[in-house]
């Protein structure tokens, strides 16, 4: 099975988001990610527990269990919620960037349905005023280039 490579920082944001809803631990994070990605993304326990430790050290998560052994439960702190809020303002542009790469991949493989679906998502994301206003020049340029079909194999 091929596993998905997530964009940098996404695991951190998902962890903070989950911690705003209820106390969470590494096992719950792994189960959540495995479930929502149909098993395509399953970060290693080392990645999860290292991240939880780092987020706690930075004051973004707070330990809420007094257990001596794992799993330890954490909640997102006010500082963590502020980081999450700042990320959510950039999330649509990040999603647009990912769709641009998805479309390029489908164009390269010749998969027309995938290219069409990526096109729809790119158009939907770029149509939102918030995204249009925040798109960097590089993203705008890449988006403009993708409006014309990519030629492969010539």
C-alpha positions in Angstrom: 0.0 0.0 0.0 1.2 3.5 -0.8 1.0 6.0 2.0 0.1 9.7 1.5 2.7 12.4 2.2 1.0 15.2 3.9 1.9 18.8 3.5 4.4 20.1 6.0 2.7 21.3 9.2 -0.6 19.6 8.5 -0.2 17.0 11.3 0.5 19.8 13.8 -2.6 21.7 12.7 -4.8 18.6 12.8 -3.5 17.8 16.3 -4.3 21.3 17.5 -7.7 21.2 16.0 -8.5 17.9 17.6 -7.3 19.2 20.9 -9.8 22.1 20.8 -12.8 19.6 20.7 -11.8 17.3 23.6 -8.7 15.9 25.3 -6.7 13.8 22.8 -3.8 11.4 22.9 -1.5 9.9 20.3 -3.6 6.8 19.7 -6.7 8.8 19.0 -4.8 11.1 16.6 -3.5 8.1 14.7 -7.0 6.4 14.6 -8.6 9.7 13.4 -6.0 10.1 10.6 -6.2 6.5 9.5 -10.0 6.7 9.4 -10.4 9.9 7.5 -7.8 8.9 4.9 -9.1 5.3 4.5 -5.7 4.1 5.8 -3.6 6.1 3.4 -2.0 8.3 6.0 -0.8 6.7 9.2 1.9 8.7 10.9 4.3 6.6 12.9 3.9 6.6 16.7 7.4 8.3 16.9 6.1 11.2 14.8 3.0 11.6 16.8 4.6 11.4 20.3 7.5 13.7 19.2 5.0 16.2 18.0 2.8 16.1 21.1 6.0 16.6 23.2 7.1 19.6 21.1 3.6 21.2 21.1 3.5 20.9 24.9 7.0 22.4 25.3 5.9 25.3 23.1 2.8 25.9 25.2 0.4 25.0 22.3 -0.9 21.9 24.1 -1.4 21.3 27.8 -1.2 17.9 29.5 -4.5 17.1 31.2 -4.0 13.6 32.6 -2.0 12.7 35.7 -1.4 9.1 34.5 2.1 7.8 35.0 2.0 5.8 31.8 0.8 6.6 28.3 -1.5 7.4 26.7 -1.4 11.0 28.0 -4.3 13.3 27.1 -3.7 16.9 25.9 -5.9 19.9 25.1 -5.1 22.9 22.9 -4.1 26.0 24.8 -5.1 29.5 24.0 -1.8 30.0 22.4 -2.4 26.9 20.3 -5.8 28.1 19.3 -4.2 31.4 18.1 -1.7 29.5 15.9 -4.6 27.3 14.6 -6.6 30.5 13.8 -3.7 32.0 11.9 -3.2 28.8 9.9 -6.9 28.6 9.0 -6.6 32.0 7.3 -4.0 30.5 5.0 -5.5 27.0 4.7 -7.5 27.7 1.5 -4.4 28.9 -0.3 -2.5 25.9 1.0 -5.3 23.6 -0.4 -5.1 25.5 -3.7 -1.4 24.9 -3.9 -1.9 21.2 -3.3 -4.6 21.0 -6.0 -2.3 22.6 -8.4 0.2 19.8 -7.8 -2.5 17.2 -8.0 -3.6 18.5 -11.4 0.0 18.5 -12.6 0.3 14.9 -11.5 -2.9 13.8 -13.3 -1.9 15.7 -16.4 1.4 13.9 -16.5 -0.3 10.5 -16.1 -2.9 11.4 -18.7 -5.8 10.7 -16.2 -8.6 13.0 -17.6 -11.1 12.4 -14.8 -8.5 13.3 -12.2 -7.4 16.4 -14.1 -11.1 17.5 -14.4 -11.7 17.0 -10.7 -8.6 18.9 -9.8 -9.7 21.7 -12.1 -13.0 21.9 -10.4 -11.4 22.1 -7.0 -8.9 24.7 -8.1 -11.7 26.8 -9.6 -13.8 26.5 -6.5 -10.9 27.4 -4.2 -9.6 30.3 -6.3 -13.1 31.7 -6.6 -13.3 32.6 -3.0 -12.4 36.2 -2.4 -10.3 35.3 0.7 -8.1 33.0 -1.4 -7.8 35.4 -4.3 -6.8 38.2 -2.0 -4.1 36.1 -0.3 -2.6 34.2 -3.2 1.1 34.9 -3.6 2.3 35.9 -7.0 3.9 32.5 -7.4 0.6 30.7 -6.8 -1.2 33.1 -9.1 1.3 32.5 -11.8 1.2 28.7 -11.4 -2.6 28.8 -11.5 -2.6 30.9 -14.7 -0.2 28.4 -16.3 -2.5 25.5 -15.4 -5.5 27.1 -17.2 -3.9 25.9 -20.4 -3.5 22.1 -20.9 -0.1 20.6 -20.2 1.3 18.8 -23.2 3.1 15.5 -22.5 4.8 12.9 -24.6 5.3 15.1 -27.7 
